[in-house]
């Protein structure tokens, strides 16, 4: 009678009613329909229990007809779950199937949600400052076996339910079970614990540069499967090493040839291009210098007027792998800090230092010098631990400027200056390298310089420990210098020269004898540059330069000083910058006009006076050159304190004015000592 197993048969046409006592298990008066499809799987068979009613199993055996609920609520839902075979699971045990996630709670099987999870990977992203971000990669098995792939920070993992149901409307939580979220959180924790035992955590480095991987030092880049950085280093095969090295060395041809008596003067030809070329290796080698206890602690300053190609050559040679373009000193301090971090183990370029002459620019310049001169960035506080942390600065730094950097001696020793002009470089040779960089980027291939420096980094990786020993044992050819820091800078340049030539020997591009011959030539060039910087470093401090300029201005008549106060007052500062007070033997000067004169004085000489007025006045006061006064004041906390005022109040035409009061006797003595 019921041969078609896929047909639903109305109870009215059945010869025996399933609703009669003894025929089927009682279902709390819920509506039923008869399904002709029999139980075919073991887990579909309901558990039998003692009852005055005939069980569904017995009914099916007798009639071949299966009874299920039309409205799956309350006990009917439980029956449905029992039909799944879930009733036999342990208390608080979770079970996943195609329709969702279930758990047995107080003897009843409860549906938690209509999805379950499958963790496929645990990933740790390493940061170069030592921090890390942990992510869980998992799949959400949604209704109809749809798979949703999710990559989630571990901090959000336990709170994922609201995010998942919000981002994916097809996912839902059982609304009739108020503790679904709590049970799901426990389930998620169990899945994670199981994944930790089952899966190997994958480590991905978020940064480029040197890192210790296992027992080996590696320069991280996007070419490695475990690095997520933007920087990409091509891998150079051994059969290409010699040609790549020779091609890279040909960058020295950018230096315009200088002839003496019909012969090329190699030292004069290399004087500008060689230090730039060698310093281009410094950023990649800085970590090795540090590990060898010989920190690279100087900046390269390229000084030249517009048209000298200083910026163009910097972009070509120093931005080989940089993913961010160079900045200038008009950028914010935070932008420069972020750019410095992005150039770690590379070279940071800051262009046109004095295009904007203000105190803020000077402060940024001094900060850059301190960072790379001492290899330490500014301290940062951690609000979670209340600890102050200082991060090391690693790499190299190049600055360009049009004028000489007239700074304090301590600052000058933190950089090596290379003076360039329109005759220093060959525009034709430079154009070849610029074109190669543009074409390689357009075609998605490595440029010649990228191949060269990638090969250099490979050389450093393969011989890391040997190179450390070379640096530690290195003795630079003798050169008499007065300053220990300048001696250290000279040694670092000489080491770079030696490493670059050893790199050539390793690449089978140079013989040992050829390398020694080139080394002698290069050392002569470097010594000439260092001696020039040595002479420039033996200069006066800013306050002495300030006094010298004023003395020159007074002596030559470039500035005029009134003989008496009343004469100056009548002029109201139009002709005179101040006056001489005979009874005290002092010069009383308008500070703004005096400082402006000093700036103009050095600008006309092709130099820049880059020191704040406050710093100059402080040094003049400390050396007894100017007269100030000590002022008492009350701090915000109520305590008394004092501060020094470097300018004195002078009444001129009934107006109190701040003036720079110079003690003429001390001033003349300072000038005499300088001479």
Beta strands, then each sheet from edge to edge (+ up, - down):
strand 1: 8-9
strand 2: 32-35
strand 3: 66-69
strand 4: 94-97
strand 5: 100-105
strand 6: 108-113
strand 7: 116-126
strand 8: 132-141
strand 9: 147-153
strand 10: 202-205
strand 11: 209-213
strand 12: 216-220
strand 13: 259-260
strand 14: 263-264
strand 15: 299-303
strand 16: 327-328
strand 17: 347-351
strand 18: 380-382
strand 19: 387-389
strand 20: 396-401
strand 21: 404-406
strand 22: 415-419
strand 23: 561-562
strand 24: 578-581
strand 25: 586-589
strand 26: 607-609
strand 27: 626-627
strand 28: 629-634
strand 29: 640-645
strand 30: 648-652
strand 31: 655-663
sheet 1: 1+ 2- 3+
sheet 2: 4+ 5- 6+
sheet 3: 9+ 8- 7+ 10+
sheet 4: 11+ 12-
sheet 5: 13+ 14-
sheet 6: 16+ 17+ 20+ 15+ 22+
sheet 7: 18+ 19-
sheet 8: 21+ 26+
sheet 9: 23+ 24+ 25- 31+ 27-
sheet 10: 23+ 24+ 25- 31+ 30-
sheet 11: 28+ 29-
end
